[in-house]
Amino acid sequence: MILAAHVKLTALIWLPACALWIVRRWGWAVTVAVTVAILVALFAVQRFGTGGVGAFFGPVTVVWFGVLAVLGARSLVANPEVLAAISPTYALEFLLHNGSVGFITLGAVFLVVTGSEALYADMGHFGRRPIRLVWYGVVLPSLLLNYFGQGALLLRHPEVARNPFYNLAPSWALYPLVAIATAATIIASQAVISGAFSLTRQAIQLGYCPRMRIEHTSSEEIGQVYVPFVNWTLMITTVGLVIAFRSSHTLAAAYGVAVTTTMLIGTILFFFVARERWGWGLVRAGLPTALFIVVDVSFFGANISKISHGAWFPLVIGLVVFSLLSTWKRGREILARKFAAKMQPLDEFFEVLDQEKIRRVPGRAVYMTSTHSGIPPVLLHNLAHNKVLHEEVVLLTVVTSEVPRVPAGEKIELEDLGRGFFQLTAHYGFMEDASVPHILGAAKAKEHQQLWAKHLGVPVVGCNSVGMRFVLVPPGEFDMGSSEQRIARLDANGPLQ
């Protein structure tokens, strides 16, 4: 939290001043300064949430795609013969007759499909159905009309090949079109930022990323989150890229490699998901994978040839992030094994409990533990210090499964271990937030309702990364009958993240 606050303070105070100083010192174009100002403003409003930002950007997006469709259709009507380009024979003929030049040209051609990966990054925010409806109903038709319109314009006026998009519009509409295009670029950036928040949250849930402060910005959509540290880190990085590369032309190589690598990895992941999750056979999963691999590798090869022109940057960033995530995951696994090795087995603890006649005092205690392999160390420390054990002890484990969401009927497992001990296991998906008050309420609703109401009337306010924090409530002081009261008493401390 302190580091995030430091990053935020640095961003708000120093970046605008540094950007202005650089522009004055080296005389860079005003475009760079304006871009930096827009980026700072965009990241500054992220704390208001995706819903709030989307309410402002949504109408602009509709206008943008409407303008694309109208401009393209207007030009397409004049030269409808461009629709012959639907046939792939023209592309194959171009590649065969131009050799290596045609292959390298794929790197530029690929830029027409960039941006689609942001749709899937936002899947966690909106789900599949809204994205499908918007893609097939608005985005894809508008893009196709505009690209065909640009092709038709080039058939009439080959001399405007340097910038066919803006030449689609009448001269009086140039500046309004630039304004709308700028707004659309900001909105596209918003989609990527929202996706970064969602993916960071999922990485934390799966144990690949250190815990960070996550703010939920919507009371209706669980996927809409804001991660301050990621937000300000992204802002500093993107501002640095703008200042270093200076123009979108020099960024094209880096952008192309980033997107083609993402799509190539996505194709490989599709194969494993089809095989392991959907149960597809080798041939059924391999044929579509091979088809997409051929296309992805072709585009990747065309872009990777520009390694000296900035294509190295996304590869370095990807390697650094992968190293951090894999190192953190591996470190947590090693640490968990060491903790598990030091835990006293349940049977041995029960033997000591019977032999030493440890005093049991009235009350209920809940201990967070990350494993079922024994007695958590915090319980042993409490016993060694206080020389007593509560009559009813609950060992609570929250398990994050490698699925987006766990069905409600499969979330809770409760086992009576004997001698007043209970093992409670809660299963959550990586797109869900584990809330202990909700766990207690869900367990109460199961078939063993009477046992649950009798034994587990204890709220837990949270736990640290090794699961060693607990809260006690004396008998009669806590009413299991009102979930609202339980949650209200816990609001000051917040739910388990």
LINVEN-V921151 format. One line per field, one symbol per residue. ss: DSSP state (H for helix, E for strand, - for the rest). psi: psi as a letter, one per 20 degrees, with the letter a starting at -180 (. if undefined). A space follows every 50 residues. Layout:
BEGIN
ss = ???
psi = ???
END
This chain:
BEGIN
ss = -HHHHHHHHHHHHHHHHHHHHHHHHH---HHHHHHHHHHHHHHH-HHHHH HHHHHHHHHHHHHHHHHHHHHHHHHHHH-HHHHHHH--HHHHHHHHHHHH HHHHHHHHHHHH---HHHHHH-HHHH-HHHHHHHHHHHHHHHHHHHHHHH HHHHHH-HHHHHHHHHH---HHHHHHHHHHHHHHHHHHHHHHHHHHHHHH HHHHH---------EE--------EE-HHHHHHHHHHHHHHHHHH--HHH HHHHHHHHHHHHHHHHHHHHHHHHHH-----HHHHHHHHHHHHHHHHHHH HHHH--HHH--HHHHHHHHHHHHHHHHHHHHHHHHHHHHHHH-E-HHHHH HHHHH---EEEEEEEEEE------E-HHHHHHHHHH-EEEEEEEEEEEEE E------HHH-EEEEEEE--EEEEEEEEE------HHHHHHHHH----HH HHHHH----------------EE---------HHHHHHHH-------
psi = gggghgggggghghggggggggghgikrqhhggggggggggghhjhiiqh ggghhghghhgggghggggggghghhhhmiiiiiihpihggghgghiich ghghhhhhhhiiiqhhhhghhjhhgirgghggghghhggghgggggghgg ghhhhgnhijhhmhghihqqhijgghhgghhghhgghhhhgggghggghg ghhghijiqqprppppjpihohiorpogggghggggghghgghghhqhgi igggggggghgghghhgghgghghghgikqrgghhhghghghgggghghg hhhiikhikiihghggggggggggghggggghggghhgghhippqgghgh ghhhgilpppqqrqqpppqirjiapqhhghggghgijrpqhpppoppopo qlqgqpqhijhppppoirkjqpoppppqrijqppoghhgghhhhiahlgg gghghmlpqpiaqahjllqrqqpqqiipoiiohhhgghiihhhqrp.
END
